[in-house]
Amino acid sequence: MIDVVYFAWVRERIGLPKERLDTTSATVRELVTELRAREDRYEAAFADLSALRVAVDQELTDFDAPLAGVREVAFFPPMTGG
């Protein structure tokens, strides 16, 4: 089982802050493909991966990161500073 956490507009589009999934996906990219196939709201949230960042077990990474042994994947828009 893996916890998938959504922040900001990703959470708004999906309608959930977090969910627990049982997945066979090997990478974050495969997980995104699996999520996009679920419902239109996931397709909308993950339509443009260049507008998203991902963290695996609270470490920033990329969409090719492996999921073996991972407990949490978080998706969020790029952070802006000021």
Secondary structure, DSSP 4 states (H G I P E B T S, - for coil): -EEEEE-HHHHHHHT-SEEEE----SBHHHHHHHHHTT-HHHHHHTS-GGG-EEEETTEEE-TT-B-TT--EEEEEPPP---
